[in-house]
Amino acid sequence: MKESYSYEQLEDKRVRCLTCAQRCFILPKRYGLCGVRQNIDGKVYALNYGKMIASAIDPIEKKPLFHFLPGTDSFSFGSAGCNLRCSNCQNWQISQTVKTDKVMLEAGNEISPEEIVLGAMKNNCPSISYTYTEPTIFLEYALDTMKLAKKKGVKNVWVSNGFMTPETLELILPYLDAANIDIKSSSEEFYQQFCGGRLEPILENCIALKKAGVWLEVTTLVIPGLSSEEDTLFRIADFIKEKLGNRTPWHISAFSGELSWKMREISDTTAAQIHSAYRIGKEAGLRYVYVGNLPGDPGENTYCSHCGELNIERKGYEVHRYDKKGECRNCGRKLDLILK
């Protein structure tokens, strides 16, 4: 474990955690909502520090990031816990179980930040992705790794729900190269009822990331009857265009009830629903809209926004690039790719 980088000490050894937007008030010996931050004698400790619950060498497209180092691998890892309680969560075994079963904190491997960076370099991964659970709740572990990675020329990627505090964002921005942020809905009620969080801090953080020059892509999971309505999707698309810029890629993913934590009675997203969302994004004026969980669908490909030419073809995680160093092979228009 390690003392938290961001908290406030109060009277009688009470504390206020400042790591995520929950801003948990924690009594002595008690835990934050994430299940992995504890008040020990008037100080907040991250109990998941150095404990890797999941890891893999993934295609960067799996994050998903389609415009950041396309076709490369990313050394990916995460620690147990989460600051939200999304009913649709597909990694709930490692993100939610720790809140009720502290044995989960002992699961995984003891891996140091130095070993992570070395692992990325040995496997020729130009980036490290902080993913699988929410990197905000393993901030200390992530940040120590990010600092070392930066020194070695390895890029840092966060796959996040975006529900962090400005204090956390300030800590990571100097070392963060790219992020994929979930915008699950355009409704505050959805976030409160199904996620245990709030929408506004997430939108504000997306804007802050963009202003700071971090490469940003957005993902929305289309859940039938809950986040599949056209007005919901249009509001997300409009926010991306107006506040993040029309060059910000939007990934629209299909939901699987069978894999979810508490939504197994809900039907899977149909291809028609995904294609409808894709159309909404395009009609809203976004240059790059992508379908997810529909392997082989043309909506996975990158086309020139000017002439429509196919420049990057994707079949699952198999990537074929036809662009000319980030420019359209037909008309020469820049494709908004980060290549190094």
Sequence and secondary structure as in RCSB ss.txt:
>XXXX:A:sequence
MKESYSYEQLEDKRVRCLTCAQRCFILPKRYGLCGVRQNIDGKVYALNYGKMIASAIDPIEKKPLFHFLPGTDSF
SFGSAGCNLRCSNCQNWQISQTVKTDKVMLEAGNEISPEEIVLGAMKNNCPSISYTYTEPTIFLEYALDTMKLAK
KKGVKNVWVSNGFMTPETLELILPYLDAANIDIKSSSEEFYQQFCGGRLEPILENCIALKKAGVWLEVTTLVIPG
LSSEEDTLFRIADFIKEKLGNRTPWHISAFSGELSWKMREISDTTAAQIHSAYRIGKEAGLRYVYVGNLPGDPGE
NTYCSHCGELNIERKGYEVHRYDKKGECRNCGRKLDLILK
>XXXX:A:secstr
 EE SSEEE GGG EEE SBTT  EE TT B TTSSEEEETTEEEETTTTEESEEEEEEGGGTT SSBSTT EEE
EEE S  S   TT SSHHHHTGGGT GGGGG SEE  HHHHHHHHHHTT SEEEE SS GGGGHHHHHHHHHHHH
HTT EEEEEE   B HHHHHHHGGG  EEEEE   S HHHIIIIISS SHHHHHHHHHHHHTT EEEEEEEE TT
TT  HHHHHHHHHHIIIII TTS EEEEE  TTTSSS TTS    HHHHHHHHHHHHHTT S EEEES TT GGG
SEE TTT  EEEEEETTEEEE SBTTB TTT  B   B  
